[in-house]
Amino acid sequence: MQLKVLYFAQLRERFGLSEESLSTPDHVANIADLITLLAARGGVWQDTFSAGGGAFRVAMNQDMVTLDTPLQNHAEVAIFRPVTGG
């Protein structure tokens, strides 16, 4: 599966990139699998996406999704921290 993954704000700064194209293995079927794949990179990736790494939100093709949402080939997946206003 081919994906375009976008990182915003703090995540962009932590990873040192704003986007990347990924070709995922067949076992990566949903958002949770994608997060697990990214965390497996280790280091800052694992720290960010582990249970203690803090909250993040995910959108696919500009629609908010949950971790169990199936991935779509050639989708744009955006990962970002929740934003609060005052």
Contact map, one row per residue, 1 for C-alpha under 8 A:
11100000000000000000011111000000000000000000000000000000000000000000000111000000000000
11110000000000000000111100000000000000000000000000000000000000000000000011100000000000
11111000000000000000111100000000000000000000000000000000000000000000000011111000000000
01111100000000000011110000000000000000000000000000000000000000000000000001111000000000
00111110000000000011110000000000000000000000000000000000000000000000000000011110000000
00011111000000000111000000000000000000000000000000000000000000000000000000011110000000
00001111101100001110000000000000000000000000000000000000000000000000000000000111000000
00000111111100000100000000000000000000000000000000000000000000000000000000000111100000
00000011111110000000000000000000000000000000000000000000000000000000000000000001100000
00000001111111000000000000000000000000000000000000000000000000000000000000000001100000
00000011111111100000000000000000000000000000000000000000000000000000000000000011100000
00000011111111111100000000000000000000000000000000000000000000000000000000000000000000
00000000111111111000000000000000000000000000000000000000000000000000000000000000000000
00000000011111110000000000000000000000000001000000000000000000000000000000000000000000
00000000001111111000000000000000000000000001100000000000000000000000000000000000000000
00000000000111111100000000000000000000000000000000000000000000000000000000000000000000
00000010000110111111000000000000000000000000000000000000000000000000000000000000000000
00000111000100011111000000000000000000000000000000000000000000000000000000000000000000
00011110000000001111100000000000000000000000000000000000000000000000000000000000000000
00011100000000001111110000000000000000000000000000000000000000000000000000000000000000
01111000000000000011111000000000000000000000000000000000000000000000000000000000000000
11111000000000000001111100000000000000000000000000000000000000000000000000000000000000
11100000000000000000111110000000000000000000000000000000000000000000000000000000000000
11100000000000000000011111010000000000000000000000000000000000000000000000000000000000
10000000000000000000001111110000000000000000000000000000000000000000000000000000000000
10000000000000000000000111111000000000000000000000000000000000000000000000000000000000
00000000000000000000000011111000100000000000000000000000000000000000000000000000000000
00000000000000000000000111111100110010000000000000000000000000000000000000000000000000
00000000000000000000000001111110110000000000000000000000000000000000011000000000000000
00000000000000000000000000011111110000000000000000000000000000000011111000000000000000
00000000000000000000000000001111111000000000000000000000000000000111111000000000000000
00000000000000000000000000000111111100000000000000000000000000000011000000000000000000
00000000000000000000000000111111111110000000000000000000000000000000000000000000000000
00000000000000000000000000011111111111000000000000000000000000000000000000000000000000
00000000000000000000000000000011111111100000000010000000000000000000000000000000000000
00000000000000000000000000000001111111110000000010000000000000000000000000000000000000
00000000000000000000000000010000111111111000000000000000000000000000000000000000000000
00000000000000000000000000000000011111111000110010000000000000000000000000000000000000
00000000000000000000000000000000001111111100111111000000000000000000000000000000000000
00000000000000000000000000000000000111111100110000000000000000000000000000000000000000
00000000000000000000000000000000000011111110110000000000000000000000000000000000000000
00000000000000000000000000000000000000111111111000000000000000000000000000000000000000
00000000000000000000000000000000000000001111111000000000000000000000000000000000000000
00000000000001100000000000000000000000000111111100000000000000000000000000000000000000
00000000000000100000000000000000000001111111111110000000000000000000000000000000000000
00000000000000000000000000000000000001111111111111000000000000000000000000000000000000
00000000000000000000000000000000000000100111111111011000000000000000000000000000000000
00000000000000000000000000000000000000100001111111011100000000000000000000000000000000
00000000000000000000000000000000001101100000111111111100000000000000000000000000000000
00000000000000000000000000000000000000100000011111111100000000000000000000000000000000
00000000000000000000000000000000000000000000000011111100000000000000000000000000000000
00000000000000000000000000000000000000000000001111111100000000000000000000000000000000
00000000000000000000000000000000000000000000001111111110000000000000000000000000000000
00000000000000000000000000000000000000000000000111111111000000000000000000000000000000
00000000000000000000000000000000000000000000000000001111100000000000000000000000110000
00000000000000000000000000000000000000000000000000000111110000000000000000000011110000
00000000000000000000000000000000000000000000000000000011111000010000000000000011110000
00000000000000000000000000000000000000000000000000000001111100011100000000001111000000
00000000000000000000000000000000000000000000000000000000111111111000000000001110000000
00000000000000000000000000000000000000000000000000000000011111111000000000111100000000
00000000000000000000000000000000000000000000000000000000001111100000000000111000000000
00000000000000000000000000000000000000000000000000000000001111110000000000011100000000
00000000000000000000000000000000000000000000000000000000001111111000000000000000000000
00000000000000000000000000000000000000000000000000000000111101111100000000000000000000
00000000000000000000000000000000000000000000000000000000011100111110100000000000000000
00000000000000000000000000000010000000000000000000000000010000011111100000000000000000
00000000000000000000000000000111000000000000000000000000000000001111100000000000000000
00000000000000000000000000000111000000000000000000000000000000000111110000000000000000
00000000000000000000000000000110000000000000000000000000000000001111111000000000000000
00000000000000000000000000001110000000000000000000000000000000000001111100000000000000
00000000000000000000000000001110000000000000000000000000000000000000111110100000000000
10000000000000000000000000000000000000000000000000000000000000000000011111100000000000
11100000000000000000000000000000000000000000000000000000000000000000001111100000000000
11110000000000000000000000000000000000000000000000000000000000000000000111110000000000
01110000000000000000000000000000000000000000000000000000000110000000001111111000000000
00111100000000000000000000000000000000000000000000000000000111000000000001111100000000
00111100000000000000000000000000000000000000000000000000011111000000000000111110000000
00001111000000000000000000000000000000000000000000000000011101000000000000011111000000
00001111001000000000000000000000000000000000000000000001111000000000000000001111100000
00000011111000000000000000000000000000000000000000000001110000000000000000000111110000
00000001111000000000000000000000000000000000000000000011100000000000000000000011111000
00000000000000000000000000000000000000000000000000000011100000000000000000000001111100
00000000000000000000000000000000000000000000000000000000000000000000000000000000111110
00000000000000000000000000000000000000000000000000000000000000000000000000000000011111
00000000000000000000000000000000000000000000000000000000000000000000000000000000001111
00000000000000000000000000000000000000000000000000000000000000000000000000000000000111
